Structure formats: structure tokens, C-alpha cells
């Protein structure tokens, strides 16, 4: 998602800003956004009254987003990272932490804009983790581009302020229009802001927890916030398939079952998920396998 087609000014040296929205919430996607323009347009950009999206009211953010989309001298792009992807990466056997996911998203946007043919010369990034280490990582990945990585970059550099608005409005719209996979179960959409401290979000999590399946797919299972809602969850046991049994035997582990203890969220059994073709959407989305016979 982003601006199209490639503008004439993209062949000139260009600057880009990158920021995210939705890093902290327990609900919904995390969105990375970027804004780019010709280096010669930066003085004009400073007059457009972009600011850190967190300091602006929703109506003002949407107004500024519409104005930047209509501005032929600006380009933008976003990466919307689904909550299921976040949880899967953070809970898989070889875990990927949120900082790495964030870095990958930012680098993905740089790659996408370069692939379009934009001549990037400078990129400004709101830091995630240590700013110097992040900058070195980016410079090694993209030699020839100057990177400025800073805390509060969305308050310092107008190009990052604009990226902040792109990311925030995109996330708000995504959350507002989110289609719940579990709609047939009559789940309420009154989930608040999605932040762990929001009373409406807390009430929604409490109301929609399930002792076996956890939460609807809108929820980031990997967030520590979920632990307190699953203390009374069920212990689920899956039979290991033949490949995993053989692997376990070779490793000196003769267990023929894997246990999912939901309260601790140690979801080792997710490594053994099957396709579940033709199943009810709730089950096929989680790749749960039907077992024949009775225990």
C-alpha cells in the first residue's frame, strides 16, 4: 500500500522518514510507515505543519494524511504487520523479538522504495533499541545511503513526523475496519484502543478469552498482558506425528505427546500444526487437526 506511480522528482536525490504505530497495543496490527520526497522539497515540507502523530487529534491526523496523499511532491508506503504474524514470530521455536521485527519492517520499506526507482540519499528513522547499533545495521545493509537514527525523531524531523502520521492513520483505519475471523460467534467490537491499560480493552479481553483457544485472532498472544487472562486455561495435548516422534527418539526423548499448557503460553505444539483443509474457519486458521477415534 502506498503512492503510485513513480514521480518525476524521484530521480533526484531524495530523503525518507520512517516511523511506526501500534508497537505497544495487545490488539491489532503494528504498522510501519514511510514518507519520502526530493531533498529540495524539505524546506516546503517544514511548512506543512506535520508533527508527531501522538500529539495530534484524530481529526487533524486524518486531515494531514489526506493532504500529503494529494501532494504530488510526496510519496509514501506502509507495511501492516498482522497480530498473528507478530505472535507467531515471537512464540516460535527460534523466536524473533519485536525489535528485530521492527528493524526488518523498516528495512523492507527502504527496499521497496529503492525497488521503485527512488534515488534515496538520506533516511531518517525513529529508533528502536540502541540508536547507534541500529544505524550501523542499516548502513551495512544499504551502503551509500546516509542514515540518521534518533530517539523522538518524529518530533525532530518533519519527514519522520509525516511518516508517523502515515503509520498512525493507517493503523487506526485498519483497526476500525478489522474483520474478525470469529464474527459468527457474535464477538463485540467494543475493544477500545487496544492498549493494555485501556479499561475497555481489558474488559474485552476478559469477555472474549477461551479456556482452550485463547483469544480471537485480533489479539497478540505473545504479549505478556495475555498471561493474566489465561491462568485458568486448559492443558491441551496433541499427539506428535511420525516425523517428530522419530526426531524426538533420535534426540533421546521418548515422549509421544506434546503438551500445551495455555496459562504459561508455551506453545511448543504449534510446531506440529497440520493443514486442516475444508475445516471450519476457526480451526483451519489455527491449523488444528481432527483426530479419529476416542481417547
Buried (B, 14 or more C-beta within 10 A) or exposed (E): EBBEEEBEBBEBEBBBBBBBBBBEBBBBBBBBBBBBBBBEBBEBBEEBEBBBBEEBEEEBBBEBBEBBBEBEEBBBBBBBBBBBBBBBBBBBEEEBEBEBBBBBBBBBBBEBBBEBEBBBBBBBBBBBBEBEEBBEBBBEBBEEBBBBBBEEBBBBBBBBBBBBBBBBBBBBEBBEEBEBBBEEEEBEEEBBBBBBEBEEBBBBBEEBBBEEBBBBBBBBBBBEBBEEBBEEBBEBEBEBEEEBBEEBEEEEEEEEEBEBBBBEBEBBBBEBEEEBEEBEEBEBBBEBBEEEEEE
